[in-house]
Amino acid sequence: MAETNRQWQTRQDGLDKVTKTSSAIPKPGDGEVLVRIKAVSLNYRDTEVVMGLYNHHKTVDGESSNDLVPCSDMCGEIAAIGPNVTAWKNGDRVLSTFIPSHQTGQIKEHHMASGMGLPLEGVLQDYRVFPATGIVKAPDYLSDEEASCLPIAAVTAWMAINGMRPLGQSGGKGETVLVQGTGGVSISGLQIAKASGATTIVTSSSDEKLKRAKELGADHVINYRTNPDWEQAVMEITKGNGADIIFEVGGAKTLRKSFDCVTFGGLINSIGYVTGKTDDPEGDLTNINVLALRKTVTLKGIINGPRDRFEEMCDFYAQHRINPLVDRVFGFDEAAKAFKFLYSGSHFGKVVVRVAP
Ligand SMILES: NC(=O)c1ccc[n+]([C@@H]2O[C@H](COP(=O)([O-])OP(=O)(O)OC[C@H]3O[C@@H](n4cnc5c(N)ncnc54)[C@H](OP(=O)(O)O)[C@@H]3O)[C@@H](O)[C@H]2O)c1
C-alpha cells in the first residue's frame, strides 16, 4: 500500500483554484471499508461544487472556506476491511454511490447529508473510507474507467426511464424517449433506452455529436442550435403524439418546449438546469399547472437513485453488455484540466480521471 494519500481539494472558489495535496491514508472503522480508488468520472455537479455554485439543496450548501475533496463517482478496489463487515473482501472491485445512506425508496432530506463530494469528502484521491453499505459491486466486464461512469450519470438515467416503475419491472419497449444534449446523463439515457427497446430522439448543439449519437443507435437526431423549434421537430417525428419520457436537462430555456412535445400522460424528468436555474422571461411557464394538466403530464424531480435500483441497473448493463461512453481520460495530475474540459461542454458522454497509475 502507498505511504500517502494524494488528493485534490477545492475551497469552492473556482475551477482555476483546485489544489493538489496529500494526507495520511485513513483506516476503516466499524462497518467500513477502505477503497483504493482507480478511476473517477466527473459530473456537471462537480464543476458547480468547485465554482461554489451548487446551492440549490439547503442541506448540502457547503462552507466555501473549507477544503473539500471534490467528486462522487469512482471505481476502486477494497484495500482493507473494518470490524463487522461480512459483505466484502480485500480486492473486490466496487463503485461508490452518490448518496450512500439512500438505500431504497424515495429519497428524503436527511439522506442529502451523506452526499459525496459535498457535503462529505469526495473521491478525487487515492484512498477513501466508505460505509460497507454505501458501495456496489462493479460489473466485471467493464474497465475501471467505464465502471466509474455509472454512479451519477447512469443511475440518474435509469431512474428517469424506470423510477416510476416498481423495482424489478424495468421497461421502455415501445416508448419514445427524448434526451436533451449529449452529456453524461443523456448518453447513458440513450444507451439504456436503446437496450430497452425504446425509440430514441437526441438533441444537440453539434452535428458532429449527433453523428456519434446515431452511431450509438439514436433513431432520430435534432440540432437544437440550427433548429431552435426542436419541440416541433419532436412532434413531427412522433407523428403528433409527442415523447413518452423526456430527459429535461436544460431547465430554464427548455422546460416549456418539453411541455409542448411530451405526449398525453407522458413523463418529464426534471434532471438538470444547464441553461439556468431561474425562469427564462421568454419561457412562458406562468401556467405550469395548466401545462401539466392539459396533457395530464407528470413532472418528476429526480435526485439520482437508491442503491437497490443501482444494483438492478448493473444487472441490466451486464445483461445487455452496455459500455458507458468515455470521451476522454485525464491523468491524476491533470484533474484541473479535466474539470475545465467538462465545463467547456465539448465532450460527448463522460470525462474520467485515472487515479491509480
Ligand atoms: N438530478 C440529478 O440527479 C442529476 C444527476 C446528474 C446530472 N444532473 C444535472 O443534469 C445536467 C446534465 O448533467 P451531466 O453531468 O450529464 O452534464 P454534462 O455531461 O456536462 O452535459 C451537459 C450537456 O448539456 C447539453 N446542453 C447544453 N445546453 C443545452 C440546451 N439548451 N438544450 C439541450 N441540451 C443542452 C450539452 O449537450 P450538447 O453539447 O450535445 O449540446 C452538454 O453536453 C446538469 O445540470 C446536472 O447538474 C442532475
The ligand as a Tripos MOL2 file, in Angstrom:
@<TRIPOS>MOLECULE
LIG
   48    52     1     0     0
SMALL
NO_CHARGES

@<TRIPOS>ATOM
      1 N1        -30.9970   15.3750  -10.7570 N.am      1 LIG1
      2 C1        -29.9840   14.5340  -10.7710 C.2       1 LIG1
      3 O1        -29.9500   13.5260  -10.0550 O.2       1 LIG1
      4 C2        -28.8630   14.8210  -11.6860 C.ar      1 LIG1
      5 C3        -27.9000   13.8340  -11.9560 C.ar      1 LIG1
      6 C4        -26.9140   14.1110  -12.9020 C.ar      1 LIG1
      7 C5        -26.8810   15.3540  -13.5320 C.ar      1 LIG1
      8 N2        -27.8030   16.2940  -13.2040 N.ar      1 LIG1
      9 C6        -27.8290   17.5840  -13.8860 C.3       1 LIG1
     10 O2        -28.1220   17.3180  -15.2590 O.3       1 LIG1
     11 C7        -27.4110   18.2110  -16.0830 C.3       1 LIG1
     12 C8        -26.5130   17.4250  -17.0270 C.3       1 LIG1
     13 O3        -25.5350   16.7370  -16.2620 O.3       1 LIG1
     14 P1        -24.3580   15.9410  -16.9900 P.3       1 LIG1
     15 O4        -23.4180   15.5130  -15.9200 O.co2     1 LIG1
     16 O5        -24.9120   14.9730  -17.9720 O.co2     1 LIG1
     17 O6        -23.6960   17.1620  -17.7750 O.3       1 LIG1
     18 P2        -22.6550   17.2130  -18.9450 P.3       1 LIG1
     19 O7        -22.0450   15.8930  -19.2050 O.co2     1 LIG1
     20 O8        -21.7730   18.3840  -18.6870 O.co2     1 LIG1
     21 O9        -23.5690   17.5410  -20.2020 O.3       1 LIG1
     22 C9        -24.2360   18.7530  -20.3680 C.3       1 LIG1
     23 C10       -24.8450   18.7710  -21.7610 C.3       1 LIG1
     24 O10       -25.9440   19.6420  -21.7780 O.3       1 LIG1
     25 C11       -26.2370   19.9060  -23.1270 C.3       1 LIG1
     26 N3        -26.8940   21.1920  -23.2720 N.ar      1 LIG1
     27 C12       -26.4110   22.4200  -23.0230 C.ar      1 LIG1
     28 N4        -27.3290   23.3580  -23.3620 N.ar      1 LIG1
     29 C13       -28.4140   22.6860  -23.8170 C.ar      1 LIG1
     30 C14       -29.6700   23.0740  -24.3340 C.ar      1 LIG1
     31 N5        -30.0200   24.3720  -24.4770 N.pl3     1 LIG1
     32 N6        -30.5320   22.1090  -24.7030 N.ar      1 LIG1
     33 C15       -30.1990   20.8130  -24.5960 C.ar      1 LIG1
     34 N7        -29.0160   20.3840  -24.1220 N.ar      1 LIG1
     35 C16       -28.1440   21.3080  -23.7440 C.ar      1 LIG1
     36 C17       -24.9130   19.8440  -23.8910 C.3       1 LIG1
     37 O11       -25.0840   18.9250  -24.9570 O.3       1 LIG1
     38 P3        -24.5320   19.2420  -26.4580 P.3       1 LIG1
     39 O12       -23.0650   19.5490  -26.2770 O.co2     1 LIG1
     40 O13       -24.7960   17.9900  -27.1990 O.co2     1 LIG1
     41 O14       -25.2910   20.4040  -26.9950 O.co2     1 LIG1
     42 C18       -23.9340   19.3170  -22.8450 C.3       1 LIG1
     43 O15       -23.0930   18.3250  -23.3470 O.3       1 LIG1
     44 C19       -26.6770   19.1560  -15.1270 C.3       1 LIG1
     45 O16       -27.4880   20.2790  -14.8780 O.3       1 LIG1
     46 C20       -26.5220   18.3280  -13.8800 C.3       1 LIG1
     47 O17       -26.3640   19.1160  -12.7290 O.3       1 LIG1
     48 C21       -28.7660   16.0410  -12.2970 C.ar      1 LIG1
@<TRIPOS>BOND
     1     1     2 1
     2     2     3 2
     3     2     4 1
     4     4     5 ar
     5     4    48 ar
     6     5     6 ar
     7     6     7 ar
     8     7     8 ar
     9     8     9 1
    10     8    48 ar
    11     9    10 1
    12     9    46 1
    13    10    11 1
    14    11    12 1
    15    11    44 1
    16    12    13 1
    17    13    14 1
    18    14    15 2
    19    14    16 1
    20    14    17 1
    21    17    18 1
    22    18    19 2
    23    18    20 1
    24    18    21 1
    25    21    22 1
    26    22    23 1
    27    23    24 1
    28    23    42 1
    29    24    25 1
    30    25    26 1
    31    25    36 1
    32    26    27 ar
    33    26    35 ar
    34    27    28 ar
    35    28    29 ar
    36    29    30 ar
    37    29    35 ar
    38    30    31 1
    39    30    32 ar
    40    32    33 ar
    41    33    34 ar
    42    34    35 ar
    43    36    37 1
    44    36    42 1
    45    37    38 1
    46    38    39 2
    47    38    40 1
    48    38    41 1
    49    42    43 1
    50    44    45 1
    51    44    46 1
    52    46    47 1
@<TRIPOS>SUBSTRUCTURE
     1 LIG1         1 GROUP 0 **** ****
